[in-house]
Amino acid sequence: MSESILLDVIAPDWRAPVNVHAWVTTRQGGVSQPPYAEFNLATHVGDDPEAVAANRNLLCDALALPSAPHWLEQVHGCAIAEVKDAYISPVCADAAFTRARGQVCAVLTADCLPILLCDVHGTAVAAVHAGWRGLLDGVIESAVAHFAVPAEVMAWLGPAIGPASFEVGEEVRAAFIARDRGAASAFSPGQDARHWQADLYDLARIRLRKLGVHEIYGGGFDTATDPRFYSHRASGGQAGRFASLIWLG
């Protein structure tokens, strides 16, 4: 990071190759005003566009990024954008994958699960946006399929809403179990008989292990209760977004 400007960022704790660089931002250190204070990086949430632009410039400078992040137009789907060269405009996708050095893959979240992927050789990386809809429909499977050997992939699960804060209806639980009966272990009884606490981290681990990915790190956050992060649910729907970034050096 640049010594002149220090952001409050998180370095993933995993055994990634030395040429794999990754960071997760928090909401602290930028110029956005309430309710987006301070370091909102999303252009679609209602924040002042000039503040978002300033925050994005600050991000590039403070982390000494080799290129502007490849921001995505995220739609809770399964499309994967393969990044090969310079950034032009947002692509409609929920994950970015690259084998090119110096191209920064990024996803924005505020309760959904950000997943960073790399292979053990340091030849490919991906950033994945996985809300419950994306998890259900296979965004992890789509992302891992871009790697040559899934068994050589490692994953880091970033800050997302924790199971104690995330209740879903019976229809969501049933949909996951219909796809994989093992998903039942990721749900606990909620406050009433119609709701369940859903563990996004466990749902992701189940999917990753089924694909042959067993080196899985991270998890244990709760964006709804941790003041370092934006939370769409805890804020009543008016929140900024923090970024999870990964690139090859």
C-alpha positions in Angstrom: 0.0 0.0 0.0 1.0 3.6 -0.5 2.5 5.1 2.7 1.0 8.5 2.0 -2.7 7.3 2.3 -3.7 4.5 4.5 -7.1 2.8 4.2 -8.7 0.4 6.6 -8.4 -2.7 4.6 -8.3 -6.5 5.3 -5.7 -8.8 3.8 -7.1 -12.4 3.3 -5.5 -14.9 5.5 -4.7 -17.8 3.2 -1.8 -19.7 1.5 -2.1 -18.0 -1.9 1.0 -17.9 -4.1 3.2 -14.8 -3.5 2.2 -13.3 -6.9 -1.5 -13.3 -5.9 -2.5 -10.0 -4.4 -5.8 -9.5 -2.6 -7.5 -6.9 -0.4 -11.0 -6.2 1.1 -12.0 -2.7 1.8 -14.1 -1.5 4.7 -16.4 1.5 5.0 -13.8 3.6 6.7 -11.4 6.1 5.1 -13.3 7.8 2.2 -15.2 10.9 1.5 -18.9 9.7 1.1 -21.4 11.3 3.4 -24.1 9.6 5.5 -25.8 7.2 4.9 -23.0 6.1 2.7 -20.1 7.2 4.9 -17.3 6.8 4.3 -15.7 4.6 1.7 -18.5 3.7 -0.6 -17.3 2.3 -3.9 -20.6 1.7 -5.7 -22.2 4.0 -8.3 -25.7 2.5 -8.2 -26.8 3.1 -4.6 -27.6 6.8 -4.7 -24.3 8.2 -3.4 -22.9 11.4 -4.9 -21.1 10.3 -8.1 -18.2 12.7 -7.4 -17.7 11.1 -4.0 -17.7 7.6 -5.5 -15.2 8.7 -8.1 -12.9 10.2 -5.4 -13.1 7.0 -3.4 -12.3 4.9 -6.4 -9.3 7.1 -7.1 -8.2 6.8 -3.5 -8.5 3.1 -3.7 -6.2 2.9 -6.7 -3.6 5.2 -5.2 -3.6 3.8 -1.6 -3.4 0.1 -2.7 -1.0 1.0 -5.6 -3.3 -1.0 -7.9 -1.7 -2.0 -11.3 -4.9 -1.1 -13.1 -8.3 0.3 -12.4 -10.6 -2.5 -11.0 -12.8 -4.2 -13.5 -16.1 -3.2 -11.9 -19.1 -5.4 -12.8 -22.8 -4.7 -13.2 -23.9 -7.4 -10.7 -27.3 -8.9 -11.1 -27.3 -12.0 -8.7 -26.7 -14.3 -11.7 -24.0 -16.7 -12.8 -22.3 -15.0 -15.7 -18.5 -14.8 -15.5 -16.5 -11.9 -17.1 -13.1 -13.1 -18.3 -10.7 -10.1 -18.0 -8.0 -10.0 -20.6 -7.0 -6.4 -21.1 -7.7 -2.8 -20.0 -11.0 -1.8 -18.4 -13.6 -0.2 -20.6 -17.0 -0.3 -19.0 -18.9 -2.4 -16.5 -19.9 -5.9 -17.8 -23.1 -7.5 -16.6 -21.7 -10.4 -14.6 -21.3 -11.7 -11.0 -17.7 -12.8 -11.1 -14.5 -11.7 -12.8 -11.8 -14.2 -13.9 -8.4 -13.5 -15.3 -5.1 -15.1 -16.3 -3.6 -11.8 -17.2 -1.1 -10.1 -14.9 -2.0 -6.7 -13.5 -5.7 -6.9 -14.2 -7.7 -6.3 -11.0 -10.8 -8.4 -10.5 -13.4 -6.9 -8.1 -16.8 -7.4 -6.7 -18.9 -5.1 -4.5 -21.0 -6.4 -1.6 -23.0 -5.3 1.5 -24.2 -8.7 2.9 -23.8 -11.0 -0.1 -20.7 -13.3 0.1 -17.6 -12.2 -1.8 -15.4 -15.2 -2.7 -11.8 -14.8 -3.9 -10.3 -17.7 -5.9 -6.8 -18.6 -7.1 -5.0 -21.6 -8.3 -2.0 -23.0 -6.4 0.4 -22.1 -9.2 -0.6 -18.4 -9.2 -1.7 -18.5 -12.9 -5.4 -17.5 -12.5 -7.6 -15.6 -10.1 -11.3 -14.8 -9.7 -13.6 -12.6 -7.6 -17.1 -13.8 -7.1 -20.3 -12.1 -5.9 -22.4 -14.8 -4.2 -25.8 -13.9 -2.7 -28.2 -16.7 -1.9 -29.6 -16.5 -5.4 -26.2 -16.8 -7.0 -25.2 -19.6 -4.7 -28.4 -21.5 -5.5 -28.1 -21.0 -9.3 -24.4 -22.0 -9.5 -22.2 -18.9 -9.6 -19.5 -20.8 -7.7 -19.7 -23.7 -10.2 -19.4 -21.3 -13.1 -16.4 -19.5 -11.7 -14.5 -22.7 -10.7 -15.1 -24.1 -14.2 -12.8 -21.4 -15.6 -9.8 -22.9 -13.8 -7.9 -25.8 -15.4 -7.9 -28.1 -12.4 -10.6 -27.5 -9.7 -8.6 -29.5 -7.2 -5.8 -27.0 -7.5 -8.1 -24.0 -6.6 -8.1 -22.4 -3.2 -10.9 -20.1 -1.9 -11.2 -17.3 0.6 -14.7 -16.4 1.9 -14.9 -12.7 2.7 -17.2 -10.6 4.8 -20.9 -11.5 4.5 -24.0 -11.5 6.6 -23.7 -14.1 9.3 -26.3 -16.9 10.0 -27.5 -15.3 13.2 -28.5 -12.1 11.2 -29.8 -13.8 8.0 -33.3 -15.4 8.1 -34.9 -16.7 5.0 -38.3 -18.3 4.2 -39.0 -22.0 3.9 -39.1 -21.7 0.1 -35.4 -20.7 0.1 -34.3 -23.6 2.3 -36.4 -26.0 0.2 -34.9 -24.8 -3.1 -31.3 -25.4 -1.8 -32.2 -28.9 -0.4 -33.9 -29.8 -3.7 -30.5 -29.1 -5.5 -28.4 -30.8 -2.8 -29.8 -32.6 0.3 -26.5 -31.8 2.1 -27.5 -28.2 2.1 -29.9 -28.8 5.0 -26.9 -28.6 7.4 -26.5 -24.9 6.5 -30.0 -24.0 7.9 -31.1 -23.6 11.5 -34.5 -22.9 12.9 -35.4 -19.2 12.9 -37.6 -17.1 15.2 -40.7 -18.8 14.0 -41.7 -22.0 12.1 -41.7 -20.2 8.7 -38.2 -18.9 8.8 -34.7 -20.3 8.9 -31.3 -18.9 9.7 -29.1 -19.4 6.5 -25.4 -19.8 6.7 -23.9 -18.4 3.4 -20.5 -19.6 4.4 -21.6 -23.2 4.9 -23.6 -23.1 1.6 -20.5 -21.9 -0.2 -18.2 -24.5 1.4 -20.6 -27.3 0.5 -20.6 -26.2 -3.1 -16.8 -25.8 -3.2 -16.1 -29.2 -1.7 -18.4 -30.9 -4.1 -16.4 -29.4 -6.9 -13.1 -30.7 -5.4 -12.0 -27.4 -3.8 -10.9 -28.3 -0.3 -8.5 -25.5 0.5 -11.0 -23.1 1.9 -10.2 -20.1 4.1 -12.1 -17.1 5.6 -15.6 -16.9 6.9 -16.8 -16.0 10.3 -17.8 -12.4 9.6 -21.2 -10.8 10.0 -21.7 -7.6 8.0 -25.0 -6.9 9.8 -23.4 -6.5 13.2 -19.8 -5.5 12.3 -19.5 -1.7 12.0 -16.6 -1.9 9.6 -18.8 -3.0 6.8 -21.9 -1.9 4.9 -25.0 -4.0 5.4 -28.0 -3.7 3.1 -30.2 -5.5 5.5 -29.1 -3.7 8.7 -29.4 -0.3 7.1 -32.9 -0.9 5.8 -31.7 -1.0 2.2 -29.7 2.2 2.0 -26.1 1.3 2.2 -22.9 1.7 0.3 -20.7 -1.2 -0.9 -17.2 -2.4 0.0 -14.9 -4.1 -2.5 -13.1 -7.4 -2.6 -10.1 -7.3 -5.0 -7.7 -9.8 -6.5 -5.0 -9.7 -9.2 -1.9 -11.4 -10.4 1.5 -9.7 -10.0 
